[in-house]
Amino acid sequence: MARTIAKLYAPAISCDHCVQAIVSGLRGTPGVENVEVDKDNKMITVDYDADYLSETDIRHKMKDLGYEVIG
C-alpha cells in the first residue's frame, strides 16, 4: 500500500453541508482511507492509497461533487 496524503484547497466550502457532502463523497471512493475538511480554511486533507488512485483522480471526484480545487 502506497499511503499518500493530499492537501487540497476548495474555496467554495462555506458550510457544514459542504463538509458532509465532501466527506461522504470522498469516503465512498475506493482507495480513500480518511478525509478531513477544515471549513474555516477551506482545506481538505485526504489520506489515500496511491496504488488505487491519484491526486488527479481525487481532484476529478471533487469536481464531480461540485467543488473546484485550486492550486
N, C-alpha and C positions, 0 to 999 in steps of 0.2 A: 504494500500500500504506500503510495506516494502522497503523504498528507501535506497539504498546502493551505495557506491562509491568504485570502484575497480581501483587501480593504477597498471598498467602493464608495464613491460619493454620488448621492442621488438627491439633487436639490428639490425635487417635488415632494419629498417626505414632509408631511405637515401635521399629521395627527395619529392617534392610536390605531385608527382603521388602516392607515398606510402601513404601520408597523406590522399589524396582524396579517395583512394581505401579502406582504413581502416574506414574512417568516413562514406562513403556510405554503405559499407558492414555491419557495426555495427548498424547504424541508422535504417536500414531496419529490424532489429531483434526485434520481439515482446518483450516488457518489457524494452528495452533500451530507456532511456529518453534523454540522451545527451552524446556526445562523443567529447573529445578534444585530439588532438595529438600535442605533443611537439617534433618536428622533431630533434632539436638540442640535446635534452637529451634522445631521443628515448623512451619517455614515453607516455602512453595512459591513459587518465582518462575517465572512463565510469560510468555514473550515471544511475543506473538501478533499476528496481523493483524486489526484491528478491522473491516475490510471483510468478513471472513468469519464472525466470531463475536464474542460479547460476553463480558464478565467473568461475567455471569449464566450464559451457556452453559457456561463453564468450571466454575463452581460446581456446576451440574447434573451435569456429567460426573464431578466429584469425588464427588458423592453416589452416582452410578451405580457408581463404583469402590469404594464403601463407606467413604468418608471425608467426614465433615461439615466444612464450612468455617465458622469462627466469625468474626464481625466484618465 
